[in-house]
Amino acid sequence: MARPLDITVVVAPSLRGAFEGRQVVNLGVPATAHVGDVLETLLRLYPRLNSLLAGDKGPPGGRYLHVALDEHASRELAQGRGGLAAGHKVFIFALSRPPASSRTSLEG
């Protein structure tokens, strides 16, 4: 049986309130976990993040959750693997949605 992976999640200052003030969250995930599994785990542990999920019906100009990987994890993902290995870092931060007027010009 494969050992679980220890993944470090680095939380941007603007999101620390949703993470109970934490700057870093250390997660133990199954060896077969993917980036999506880490995100699902974070959403279960910190339900306030759900309000930051981007979707078609989100408020114009509102913030949305963004996930970035360290260089090693990005290489793993690009090679068709799960994107995670022990010691990898996942970065969580929030970006603003474009205003509705900008969104329609981008879609057209």
N, C-alpha and C positions, 0 to 999 in steps of 0.2 A: 504494500500500500504506500502510495506516494505521500511525502510529508507535506503539510500545508505550507502555503507561501505566506511570508510576512511582507505585507505591502504597506508603504508609508503614504498617507494622503496628506498633502500640504494644503492648508486652507488659507485663502486670501483674507486679509483683514476685514473686508466688507462682508464676508460670510460667516465670520466667527460667531456672531450671535445665533445663527442657525445651528452651529456646532457646539453650543453650550460654552462658548468662549475659547474653544481649543484652537491652537495654531497647527497642530499635527494630530492626526488620528492614525494609529497603527492597527491594521486589520490582519487577522489570520484568515486566509481564504483557502479553499481546496486547491490542490495542485493543478486541477483542470479548469480553474476559474479564468474568465475572460474579463476585459475591461467592463463590459456590461454587468457582469456579476458583482464587481466592486461597486458600481453605481447603484445597483439594486440594494445591496447591503447598506450603503450609506443612506438611501431613501427610507429604508426600514428603521435604521438606528436614529436618524435625524429627520423626522417627518416634515419639519418646516421647509425642507428643501423642495418638497413637491410643488410649492407655489412658484418656484423658479424654473420649472420645466418649460422649455420652449414648445410652443404649439401654434397652430394656425389661428387660434382664437385668443391668443395672449393680448394683453393691453398694449397699444402702440406706445413706444417709448419706455416700456417697463424693462426690468432686468431679467435675464435668463441665465441659467446655469451653464457653465462651460467647463469641459474636462480636457486637460492636456496631459501628455505622457512625457516622461524623461526620454532622453535619446535612445537608451537601450530598449525600453519598452516599445518605442516607436518602430525601431528596427524589427523587433519580434513581430509586431502587428503587420508591418509591410511584407514580411516573409510568409504571411499566411498562418502564423501561429497566434496564440491567444493574446499576445501583447504583454504578458506578465511573467515575471520570474522573481524569485526571492530577492529582496532588496530594492526592487524597482519603486519609483515614486510616481504618484498620480497627483496632479495639481488641479484644485477646484477653485474656480473664481466665477464672477458674474460679469456679464457684459450687458449693455443696454440694447434694446430692440430699436431699430430705426423707426422714426415717426411714420404714421400711416401713409402720408403723402410720398415719402421716400420708398416705402415698400411697394406701392403700386407702380412706380416708375421702374423699379428693379424687375418686377414680374412681367412687364409688358414688353 
